């Protein structure tokens, strides 16, 4: 596993996320997790609420219908991986972006 700078954990960044429908300007929060690298959400309110997740293996997913509030809750949860497994994956459609 690559080493990560512990000073980046918990920081938020602006990041343009490419999707099949185009680039989505987003906010991302770096996560201190063995599985989740970052969680993101669009900077502006989109017609369909979205949440983006990049995992440590480099895979990236978009979850459809996840509100900004739920995405932020996932990003700030004590265990983002557990939050995703319990409150996101069973209830929302998703697509792999890479």
PDB file as gemmi writes it, atoms N, CA and C in Angstrom:
CRYST1    1.000    1.000    1.000  90.00  90.00  90.00 P 1                      
ATOM      1  N   UNK A   1       0.848  -1.173   0.000  1.00  0.00           N  
ATOM      2  CA  UNK A   1       0.000   0.000   0.000  1.00  0.00           C  
ATOM      3  C   UNK A   1       0.893   1.236   0.000  1.00  0.00           C  
ATOM      4  N   UNK A   2       0.569   2.217  -0.864  1.00  0.00           N  
ATOM      5  CA  UNK A   2       1.405   3.408  -0.912  1.00  0.00           C  
ATOM      6  C   UNK A   2       1.265   4.215   0.363  1.00  0.00           C  
ATOM      7  N   UNK A   3       2.347   4.890   0.727  1.00  0.00           N  
ATOM      8  CA  UNK A   3       2.310   5.757   1.894  1.00  0.00           C  
ATOM      9  C   UNK A   3       1.514   7.008   1.552  1.00  0.00           C  
ATOM     10  N   UNK A   4       0.735   7.486   2.525  1.00  0.00           N  
ATOM     11  CA  UNK A   4      -0.044   8.701   2.334  1.00  0.00           C  
ATOM     12  C   UNK A   4       0.391   9.712   3.374  1.00  0.00           C  
ATOM     13  N   UNK A   5       0.352  10.959   2.995  1.00  0.00           N  
ATOM     14  CA  UNK A   5       0.710  12.038   3.896  1.00  0.00           C  
ATOM     15  C   UNK A   5      -0.402  12.207   4.929  1.00  0.00           C  
ATOM     16  N   UNK A   6      -0.125  11.950   6.212  1.00  0.00           N  
ATOM     17  CA  UNK A   6      -1.177  12.060   7.217  1.00  0.00           C  
ATOM     18  C   UNK A   6      -1.730  13.468   7.349  1.00  0.00           C  
ATOM     19  N   UNK A   7      -0.983  14.474   6.882  1.00  0.00           N  
ATOM     20  CA  UNK A   7      -1.472  15.844   6.952  1.00  0.00           C  
ATOM     21  C   UNK A   7      -2.609  16.112   5.970  1.00  0.00           C  
ATOM     22  N   UNK A   8      -2.805  15.235   4.975  1.00  0.00           N  
ATOM     23  CA  UNK A   8      -3.887  15.461   4.019  1.00  0.00           C  
ATOM     24  C   UNK A   8      -5.231  14.937   4.528  1.00  0.00           C  
ATOM     25  N   UNK A   9      -5.230  14.059   5.529  1.00  0.00           N  
ATOM     26  CA  UNK A   9      -6.474  13.498   6.038  1.00  0.00           C  
ATOM     27  C   UNK A   9      -7.371  14.602   6.568  1.00  0.00           C  
ATOM     28  N   UNK A  10      -8.630  14.534   6.194  1.00  0.00           N  
ATOM     29  CA  UNK A  10      -9.597  15.498   6.673  1.00  0.00           C  
ATOM     30  C   UNK A  10      -9.620  16.799   5.892  1.00  0.00           C  
ATOM     31  N   UNK A  11      -8.694  16.985   4.966  1.00  0.00           N  
ATOM     32  CA  UNK A  11      -8.684  18.211   4.174  1.00  0.00           C  
ATOM     33  C   UNK A  11      -9.662  18.092   3.015  1.00  0.00           C  
ATOM     34  N   UNK A  12     -10.238  19.229   2.641  1.00  0.00           N  
ATOM     35  CA  UNK A  12     -11.133  19.279   1.492  1.00  0.00           C  
ATOM     36  C   UNK A  12     -10.443  20.008   0.352  1.00  0.00           C  
ATOM     37  N   UNK A  13     -10.709  19.524  -0.860  1.00  0.00           N  
ATOM     38  CA  UNK A  13     -10.131  20.101  -2.067  1.00  0.00           C  
ATOM     39  C   UNK A  13     -11.214  20.244  -3.117  1.00  0.00           C  
ATOM     40  N   UNK A  14     -10.991  21.139  -4.059  1.00  0.00           N  
ATOM     41  CA  UNK A  14     -11.839  21.214  -5.242  1.00  0.00           C  
ATOM     42  C   UNK A  14     -11.183  20.350  -6.305  1.00  0.00           C  
ATOM     43  N   UNK A  15     -12.007  19.566  -7.002  1.00  0.00           N  
ATOM     44  CA  UNK A  15     -11.481  18.595  -7.959  1.00  0.00           C  
ATOM     45  C   UNK A  15     -12.510  18.414  -9.064  1.00  0.00           C  
ATOM     46  N   UNK A  16     -12.085  18.424 -10.309  1.00  0.00           N  
ATOM     47  CA  UNK A  16     -12.985  18.178 -11.434  1.00  0.00           C  
ATOM     48  C   UNK A  16     -12.972  16.688 -11.737  1.00  0.00           C  
ATOM     49  N   UNK A  17     -14.149  16.053 -11.586  1.00  0.00           N  
ATOM     50  CA  UNK A  17     -14.252  14.605 -11.755  1.00  0.00           C  
ATOM     51  C   UNK A  17     -14.837  14.292 -13.122  1.00  0.00           C  
ATOM     52  N   UNK A  18     -14.059  13.608 -13.983  1.00  0.00           N  
ATOM     53  CA  UNK A  18     -14.592  13.244 -15.297  1.00  0.00           C  
ATOM     54  C   UNK A  18     -15.605  12.101 -15.183  1.00  0.00           C  
ATOM     55  N   UNK A  19     -16.727  12.250 -15.867  1.00  0.00           N  
ATOM     56  CA  UNK A  19     -17.757  11.207 -15.944  1.00  0.00           C  
ATOM     57  C   UNK A  19     -18.130  11.035 -17.413  1.00  0.00           C  
ATOM     58  N   UNK A  20     -18.859   9.981 -17.760  1.00  0.00           N  
ATOM     59  CA  UNK A  20     -19.288   9.822 -19.152  1.00  0.00           C  
ATOM     60  C   UNK A  20     -20.152  10.985 -19.649  1.00  0.00           C  
ATOM     61  N   UNK A  21     -20.839  11.688 -18.754  1.00  0.00           N  
ATOM     62  CA  UNK A  21     -21.691  12.809 -19.139  1.00  0.00           C  
ATOM     63  C   UNK A  21     -20.950  14.142 -19.146  1.00  0.00           C  
ATOM     64  N   UNK A  22     -19.696  14.146 -18.728  1.00  0.00           N  
ATOM     65  CA  UNK A  22     -18.905  15.372 -18.688  1.00  0.00           C  
ATOM     66  C   UNK A  22     -18.220  15.538 -17.348  1.00  0.00           C  
ATOM     67  N   UNK A  23     -17.483  16.611 -17.223  1.00  0.00           N  
ATOM     68  CA  UNK A  23     -16.731  16.891 -15.997  1.00  0.00           C  
ATOM     69  C   UNK A  23     -17.672  17.498 -14.956  1.00  0.00           C  
ATOM     70  N   UNK A  24     -17.561  17.010 -13.707  1.00  0.00           N  
ATOM     71  CA  UNK A  24     -18.370  17.526 -12.607  1.00  0.00           C  
ATOM     72  C   UNK A  24     -17.435  18.218 -11.611  1.00  0.00           C  
ATOM     73  N   UNK A  25     -17.501  19.559 -11.528  1.00  0.00           N  
ATOM     74  CA  UNK A  25     -16.707  20.257 -10.512  1.00  0.00           C  
ATOM     75  C   UNK A  25     -17.198  19.836  -9.126  1.00  0.00           C  
ATOM     76  N   UNK A  26     -16.290  19.350  -8.291  1.00  0.00           N  
ATOM     77  CA  UNK A  26     -16.685  18.749  -7.016  1.00  0.00           C  
ATOM     78  C   UNK A  26     -15.792  19.187  -5.874  1.00  0.00           C  
ATOM     79  N   UNK A  27     -16.298  18.976  -4.674  1.00  0.00           N  
ATOM     80  CA  UNK A  27     -15.507  19.075  -3.454  1.00  0.00           C  
ATOM     81  C   UNK A  27     -15.205  17.648  -3.034  1.00  0.00           C  
ATOM     82  N   UNK A  28     -13.972  17.403  -2.637  1.00  0.00           N  
ATOM     83  CA  UNK A  28     -13.625  16.077  -2.127  1.00  0.00           C  
ATOM     84  C   UNK A  28     -12.987  16.228  -0.752  1.00  0.00           C  
ATOM     85  N   UNK A  29     -13.181  15.218   0.083  1.00  0.00           N  
ATOM     86  CA  UNK A  29     -12.562  15.191   1.411  1.00  0.00           C  
ATOM     87  C   UNK A  29     -11.708  13.942   1.505  1.00  0.00           C  
ATOM     88  N   UNK A  30     -10.439  14.120   1.842  1.00  0.00           N  
ATOM     89  CA  UNK A  30      -9.522  13.003   2.001  1.00  0.00           C  
ATOM     90  C   UNK A  30      -9.897  12.245   3.275  1.00  0.00           C  
ATOM     91  N   UNK A  31      -9.907  10.921   3.189  1.00  0.00           N  
ATOM     92  CA  UNK A  31     -10.376  10.070   4.271  1.00  0.00           C  
ATOM     93  C   UNK A  31      -9.209   9.284   4.867  1.00  0.00           C  
ATOM     94  N   UNK A  32      -9.166   9.169   6.181  1.00  0.00           N  
ATOM     95  CA  UNK A  32      -8.168   8.355   6.877  1.00  0.00           C  
ATOM     96  C   UNK A  32      -8.749   6.955   7.018  1.00  0.00           C  
ATOM     97  N   UNK A  33      -8.558   6.144   5.983  1.00  0.00           N  
ATOM     98  CA  UNK A  33      -9.173   4.825   5.921  1.00  0.00           C  
ATOM     99  C   UNK A  33      -8.238   3.868   5.185  1.00  0.00           C  
ATOM    100  N   UNK A  34      -8.355   2.599   5.498  1.00  0.00           N  
ATOM    101  CA  UNK A  34      -7.549   1.609   4.788  1.00  0.00           C  
ATOM    102  C   UNK A  34      -8.151   1.278   3.420  1.00  0.00           C  
ATOM    103  N   UNK A  35      -9.410   1.658   3.182  1.00  0.00           N  
ATOM    104  CA  UNK A  35     -10.091   1.299   1.945  1.00  0.00           C  
ATOM    105  C   UNK A  35     -10.536   2.501   1.120  1.00  0.00           C  
ATOM    106  N   UNK A  36     -10.937   3.586   1.753  1.00  0.00           N  
ATOM    107  CA  UNK A  36     -11.480   4.749   1.057  1.00  0.00           C  
ATOM    108  C   UNK A  36     -10.431   5.859   1.019  1.00  0.00           C  
ATOM    109  N   UNK A  37     -10.127   6.348  -0.189  1.00  0.00           N  
ATOM    110  CA  UNK A  37      -9.152   7.441  -0.331  1.00  0.00           C  
ATOM    111  C   UNK A  37      -9.834   8.795  -0.143  1.00  0.00           C  
ATOM    112  N   UNK A  38     -10.952   9.011  -0.864  1.00  0.00           N  
ATOM    113  CA  UNK A  38     -11.693  10.260  -0.704  1.00  0.00           C  
ATOM    114  C   UNK A  38     -13.154  10.065  -1.066  1.00  0.00           C  
ATOM    115  N   UNK A  39     -13.973  10.998  -0.569  1.00  0.00           N  
ATOM    116  CA  UNK A  39     -15.399  11.057  -0.886  1.00  0.00           C  
ATOM    117  C   UNK A  39     -15.666  12.461  -1.384  1.00  0.00           C  
ATOM    118  N   UNK A  40     -16.475  12.571  -2.452  1.00  0.00           N  
ATOM    119  CA  UNK A  40     -16.752  13.875  -3.030  1.00  0.00           C  
ATOM    120  C   UNK A  40     -18.211  14.068  -3.375  1.00  0.00           C  
ATOM    121  N   UNK A  41     -18.574  15.333  -3.623  1.00  0.00           N  
ATOM    122  CA  UNK A  41     -19.924  15.709  -4.008  1.00  0.00           C  
ATOM    123  C   UNK A  41     -19.813  16.949  -4.889  1.00  0.00           C  
ATOM    124  N   UNK A  42     -20.775  17.160  -5.800  1.00  0.00           N  
ATOM    125  CA  UNK A  42     -20.709  18.317  -6.697  1.00  0.00           C  
ATOM    126  C   UNK A  42     -20.694  19.638  -5.933  1.00  0.00           C  
ATOM    127  N   UNK A  43     -19.936  20.600  -6.467  1.00  0.00           N  
ATOM    128  CA  UNK A  43     -19.875  21.931  -5.844  1.00  0.00           C  
ATOM    129  C   UNK A  43     -21.195  22.669  -5.986  1.00  0.00           C  
ATOM    130  N   UNK A  44     -21.914  22.430  -7.063  1.00  0.00           N  
ATOM    131  CA  UNK A  44     -23.214  23.062  -7.264  1.00  0.00           C  
ATOM    132  C   UNK A  44     -24.287  21.987  -7.227  1.00  0.00           C  
ATOM    133  N   UNK A  45     -25.483  22.398  -6.914  1.00  0.00           N  
ATOM    134  CA  UNK A  45     -26.600  21.445  -6.852  1.00  0.00           C  
ATOM    135  C   UNK A  45     -26.902  20.976  -8.270  1.00  0.00           C  
ATOM    136  N   UNK A  46     -26.868  19.660  -8.462  1.00  0.00           N  
ATOM    137  CA  UNK A  46     -27.162  19.104  -9.778  1.00  0.00           C  
ATOM    138  C   UNK A  46     -28.588  18.550  -9.778  1.00  0.00           C  
ATOM    139  N   UNK A  47     -29.102  18.307 -10.960  1.00  0.00           N  
ATOM    140  CA  UNK A  47     -30.458  17.787 -11.070  1.00  0.00           C  
ATOM    141  C   UNK A  47     -30.575  16.442 -10.364  1.00  0.00           C  
ATOM    142  N   UNK A  48     -29.582  15.584 -10.538  1.00  0.00           N  
ATOM    143  CA  UNK A  48     -29.529  14.314  -9.827  1.00  0.00           C  
ATOM    144  C   UNK A  48     -28.440  14.412  -8.776  1.00  0.00           C  
ATOM    145  N   UNK A  49     -28.781  14.269  -7.492  1.00  0.00           N  
ATOM    146  CA  UNK A  49     -27.734  14.307  -6.464  1.00  0.00           C  
ATOM    147  C   UNK A  49     -26.715  13.184  -6.697  1.00  0.00           C  
ATOM    148  N   UNK A  50     -25.453  13.500  -6.480  1.00  0.00           N  
ATOM    149  CA  UNK A  50     -24.368  12.553  -6.734  1.00  0.00           C  
ATOM    150  C   UNK A  50     -23.400  12.516  -5.561  1.00  0.00           C  
ATOM    151  N   UNK A  51     -22.774  11.356  -5.390  1.00  0.00           N  
ATOM    152  CA  UNK A  51     -21.657  11.222  -4.462  1.00  0.00           C  
ATOM    153  C   UNK A  51     -20.580  10.413  -5.180  1.00  0.00           C  
ATOM    154  N   UNK A  52     -19.337  10.859  -5.076  1.00  0.00           N  
ATOM    155  CA  UNK A  52     -18.207  10.173  -5.683  1.00  0.00           C  
ATOM    156  C   UNK A  52     -17.347   9.563  -4.592  1.00  0.00           C  
ATOM    157  N   UNK A  53     -16.820   8.370  -4.875  1.00  0.00           N  
ATOM    158  CA  UNK A  53     -15.928   7.703  -3.921  1.00  0.00           C  
ATOM    159  C   UNK A  53     -14.751   7.133  -4.701  1.00  0.00           C  
ATOM    160  N   UNK A  54     -13.539   7.427  -4.227  1.00  0.00           N  
ATOM    161  CA  UNK A  54     -12.362   6.769  -4.774  1.00  0.00           C  
ATOM    162  C   UNK A  54     -11.780   5.886  -3.682  1.00  0.00           C  
ATOM    163  N   UNK A  55     -11.535   4.637  -4.061  1.00  0.00           N  
ATOM    164  CA  UNK A  55     -10.986   3.665  -3.126  1.00  0.00           C  
ATOM    165  C   UNK A  55      -9.473   3.601  -3.276  1.00  0.00           C  
ATOM    166  N   UNK A  56      -8.824   3.007  -2.310  1.00  0.00           N  
ATOM    167  CA  UNK A  56      -7.364   2.944  -2.290  1.00  0.00           C  
ATOM    168  C   UNK A  56      -6.787   2.187  -3.489  1.00  0.00           C  
ATOM    169  N   UNK A  57      -7.564   1.277  -4.080  1.00  0.00           N  
ATOM    170  CA  UNK A  57      -7.065   0.542  -5.252  1.00  0.00           C  
ATOM    171  C   UNK A  57      -7.171   1.360  -6.538  1.00  0.00           C  
ATOM    172  N   UNK A  58      -7.659   2.612  -6.427  1.00  0.00           N  
ATOM    173  CA  UNK A  58      -7.763   3.488  -7.588  1.00  0.00           C  
ATOM    174  C   UNK A  58      -9.118   3.445  -8.276  1.00  0.00           C  
ATOM    175  N   UNK A  59      -9.975   2.521  -7.881  1.00  0.00           N  
ATOM    176  CA  UNK A  59     -11.305   2.478  -8.489  1.00  0.00           C  
ATOM    177  C   UNK A  59     -12.116   3.678  -8.003  1.00  0.00           C  
ATOM    178  N   UNK A  60     -12.977   4.167  -8.888  1.00  0.00           N  
ATOM    179  CA  UNK A  60     -13.785   5.345  -8.572  1.00  0.00           C  
ATOM    180  C   UNK A  60     -15.232   5.060  -8.976  1.00  0.00           C  
ATOM    181  N   UNK A  61     -16.145   5.408  -8.086  1.00  0.00           N  
ATOM    182  CA  UNK A  61     -17.570   5.163  -8.306  1.00  0.00           C  
ATOM    183  C   UNK A  61     -18.360   6.441  -8.118  1.00  0.00           C  
ATOM    184  N   UNK A  62     -19.491   6.515  -8.812  1.00  0.00           N  
ATOM    185  CA  UNK A  62     -20.468   7.565  -8.578  1.00  0.00           C  
ATOM    186  C   UNK A  62     -21.739   6.880  -8.089  1.00  0.00           C  
ATOM    187  N   UNK A  63     -22.310   7.408  -7.033  1.00  0.00           N  
ATOM    188  CA  UNK A  63     -23.560   6.905  -6.465  1.00  0.00           C  
ATOM    189  C   UNK A  63     -24.649   7.917  -6.792  1.00  0.00           C  
ATOM    190  N   UNK A  64     -25.717   7.449  -7.426  1.00  0.00           N  
ATOM    191  CA  UNK A  64     -26.789   8.314  -7.903  1.00  0.00           C  
ATOM    192  C   UNK A  64     -27.860   8.503  -6.842  1.00  0.00           C  
ATOM    193  N   UNK A  65     -28.297   9.748  -6.667  1.00  0.00           N  
ATOM    194  CA  UNK A  65     -29.371  10.046  -5.739  1.00  0.00           C  
ATOM    195  C   UNK A  65     -28.929  10.338  -4.320  1.00  0.00           C  
ATOM    196  N   UNK A  66     -27.622  10.280  -4.059  1.00  0.00           N  
ATOM    197  CA  UNK A  66     -27.111  10.552  -2.708  1.00  0.00           C  
ATOM    198  C   UNK A  66     -27.067  12.067  -2.517  1.00  0.00           C  
ATOM    199  N   UNK A  67     -27.787  12.565  -1.540  1.00  0.00           N  
ATOM    200  CA  UNK A  67     -27.828  14.004  -1.296  1.00  0.00           C  
ATOM    201  C   UNK A  67     -26.475  14.510  -0.809  1.00  0.00           C  
ATOM    202  N   UNK A  68     -26.290  15.797  -0.958  1.00  0.00           N  
ATOM    203  CA  UNK A  68     -25.063  16.434  -0.465  1.00  0.00           C  
ATOM    204  C   UNK A  68     -24.902  16.177   1.037  1.00  0.00           C  
ATOM    205  N   UNK A  69     -26.008  16.260   1.791  1.00  0.00           N  
ATOM    206  CA  UNK A  69     -25.947  16.047   3.234  1.00  0.00           C  
ATOM    207  C   UNK A  69     -25.480  14.629   3.562  1.00  0.00           C  
ATOM    208  N   UNK A  70     -25.980  13.646   2.820  1.00  0.00           N  
ATOM    209  CA  UNK A  70     -25.583  12.256   3.066  1.00  0.00           C  
ATOM    210  C   UNK A  70     -24.125  12.048   2.659  1.00  0.00           C  
ATOM    211  N   UNK A  71     -23.690  12.659   1.554  1.00  0.00           N  
ATOM    212  CA  UNK A  71     -22.290  12.537   1.116  1.00  0.00           C  
ATOM    213  C   UNK A  71     -21.350  13.141   2.153  1.00  0.00           C  
ATOM    214  N   UNK A  72     -21.714  14.312   2.665  1.00  0.00           N  
ATOM    215  CA  UNK A  72     -20.887  14.953   3.691  1.00  0.00           C  
ATOM    216  C   UNK A  72     -20.867  14.092   4.953  1.00  0.00           C  
ATOM    217  N   UNK A  73     -22.006  13.520   5.314  1.00  0.00           N  
ATOM    218  CA  UNK A  73     -22.051  12.636   6.489  1.00  0.00           C  
ATOM    219  C   UNK A  73     -21.116  11.448   6.292  1.00  0.00           C  
ATOM    220  N   UNK A  74     -21.086  10.884   5.093  1.00  0.00           N  
ATOM    221  CA  UNK A  74     -20.187   9.755   4.807  1.00  0.00           C  
ATOM    222  C   UNK A  74     -18.723  10.198   4.920  1.00  0.00           C  
ATOM    223  N   UNK A  75     -18.431  11.387   4.412  1.00  0.00           N  
ATOM    224  CA  UNK A  75     -17.053  11.888   4.431  1.00  0.00           C  
ATOM    225  C   UNK A  75     -16.566  12.205   5.836  1.00  0.00           C  
ATOM    226  N   UNK A  76     -17.488  12.548   6.723  1.00  0.00           N  
ATOM    227  CA  UNK A  76     -17.110  12.919   8.091  1.00  0.00           C  
ATOM    228  C   UNK A  76     -17.408  11.831   9.121  1.00  0.00           C  
ATOM    229  N   UNK A  77     -17.890  10.683   8.660  1.00  0.00           N  
ATOM    230  CA  UNK A  77     -18.211   9.590   9.579  1.00  0.00           C  
ATOM    231  C   UNK A  77     -16.942   9.073  10.254  1.00  0.00           C  
ATOM    232  N   UNK A  78     -17.110   8.516  11.446  1.00  0.00           N  
ATOM    233  CA  UNK A  78     -15.964   7.944  12.160  1.00  0.00           C  
ATOM    234  C   UNK A  78     -15.317   6.851  11.314  1.00  0.00           C  
ATOM    235  N   UNK A  79     -16.143   6.044  10.642  1.00  0.00           N  
ATOM    236  CA  UNK A  79     -15.653   5.047   9.697  1.00  0.00           C  
ATOM    237  C   UNK A  79     -16.421   5.215   8.389  1.00  0.00           C  
ATOM    238  N   UNK A  80     -15.794   5.881   7.424  1.00  0.00           N  
ATOM    239  CA  UNK A  80     -16.461   6.118   6.144  1.00  0.00           C  
ATOM    240  C   UNK A  80     -16.773   4.814   5.429  1.00  0.00           C  
ATOM    241  N   UNK A  81     -15.887   3.829   5.530  1.00  0.00           N  
ATOM    242  CA  UNK A  81     -16.130   2.534   4.891  1.00  0.00           C  
ATOM    243  C   UNK A  81     -17.362   1.853   5.453  1.00  0.00           C  
ATOM    244  N   UNK A  82     -17.516   1.870   6.759  1.00  0.00           N  
ATOM    245  CA  UNK A  82     -18.696   1.278   7.390  1.00  0.00           C  
ATOM    246  C   UNK A  82     -19.955   2.049   7.015  1.00  0.00           C  
ATOM    247  N   UNK A  83     -19.856   3.362   6.965  1.00  0.00           N  
ATOM    248  CA  UNK A  83     -20.997   4.193   6.587  1.00  0.00           C  
ATOM    249  C   UNK A  83     -21.443   3.849   5.171  1.00  0.00           C  
ATOM    250  N   UNK A  84     -20.480   3.735   4.250  1.00  0.00           N  
ATOM    251  CA  UNK A  84     -20.806   3.371   2.870  1.00  0.00           C  
ATOM    252  C   UNK A  84     -21.498   2.015   2.808  1.00  0.00           C  
ATOM    253  N   UNK A  85     -20.955   1.040   3.531  1.00  0.00           N  
ATOM    254  CA  UNK A  85     -21.514  -0.318   3.508  1.00  0.00           C  
ATOM    255  C   UNK A  85     -22.915  -0.370   4.106  1.00  0.00           C  
ATOM    256  N   UNK A  86     -23.170   0.449   5.106  1.00  0.00           N  
ATOM    257  CA  UNK A  86     -24.455   0.371   5.808  1.00  0.00           C  
ATOM    258  C   UNK A  86     -25.540   1.265   5.212  1.00  0.00           C  
ATOM    259  N   UNK A  87     -25.170   2.477   4.790  1.00  0.00           N  
ATOM    260  CA  UNK A  87     -26.179   3.462   4.398  1.00  0.00           C  
ATOM    261  C   UNK A  87     -26.197   3.835   2.919  1.00  0.00           C  
ATOM    262  N   UNK A  88     -25.157   3.474   2.177  1.00  0.00           N  
ATOM    263  CA  UNK A  88     -25.095   3.901   0.785  1.00  0.00           C  
ATOM    264  C   UNK A  88     -25.259   2.726  -0.187  1.00  0.00           C  
ATOM    265  N   UNK A  89     -24.347   1.769  -0.158  1.00  0.00           N  
ATOM    266  CA  UNK A  89     -24.353   0.681  -1.145  1.00  0.00           C  
ATOM    267  C   UNK A  89     -25.683  -0.068  -1.247  1.00  0.00           C  
ATOM    268  N   UNK A  90     -26.353  -0.382  -0.135  1.00  0.00           N  
ATOM    269  CA  UNK A  90     -27.602  -1.152  -0.264  1.00  0.00           C  
ATOM    270  C   UNK A  90     -28.774  -0.359  -0.853  1.00  0.00           C  
ATOM    271  N   UNK A  91     -28.681   0.960  -0.873  1.00  0.00           N  
ATOM    272  CA  UNK A  91     -29.852   1.772  -1.202  1.00  0.00           C  
ATOM    273  C   UNK A  91     -29.744   2.625  -2.460  1.00  0.00           C  
ATOM    274  N   UNK A  92     -28.550   2.783  -3.006  1.00  0.00           N  
ATOM    275  CA  UNK A  92     -28.361   3.679  -4.140  1.00  0.00           C  
ATOM    276  C   UNK A  92     -27.728   2.947  -5.313  1.00  0.00           C  
ATOM    277  N   UNK A  93     -28.148   3.342  -6.518  1.00  0.00           N  
ATOM    278  CA  UNK A  93     -27.513   2.825  -7.727  1.00  0.00           C  
ATOM    279  C   UNK A  93     -26.138   3.462  -7.861  1.00  0.00           C  
ATOM    280  N   UNK A  94     -25.232   2.735  -8.479  1.00  0.00           N  
ATOM    281  CA  UNK A  94     -23.885   3.270  -8.673  1.00  0.00           C  
ATOM    282  C   UNK A  94     -23.340   2.815 -10.002  1.00  0.00           C  
ATOM    283  N   UNK A  95     -22.304   3.525 -10.450  1.00  0.00           N  
ATOM    284  CA  UNK A  95     -21.600   3.173 -11.677  1.00  0.00           C  
ATOM    285  C   UNK A  95     -20.115   3.347 -11.436  1.00  0.00           C  
ATOM    286  N   UNK A  96     -19.350   2.436 -11.980  1.00  0.00           N  
ATOM    287  CA  UNK A  96     -17.894   2.540 -11.863  1.00  0.00           C  
ATOM    288  C   UNK A  96     -17.403   3.523 -12.920  1.00  0.00           C  
ATOM    289  N   UNK A  97     -16.608   4.490 -12.490  1.00  0.00           N  
ATOM    290  CA  UNK A  97     -16.061   5.476 -13.396  1.00  0.00           C  
ATOM    291  C   UNK A  97     -14.677   5.068 -13.906  1.00  0.00           C  
ATOM    292  N   UNK A  98     -13.950   4.316 -13.066  1.00  0.00           N  
ATOM    293  CA  UNK A  98     -12.637   3.789 -13.489  1.00  0.00           C  
ATOM    294  C   UNK A  98     -12.194   2.683 -12.560  1.00  0.00           C  
TER     295      UNK A  98                                                      
END                                                                             
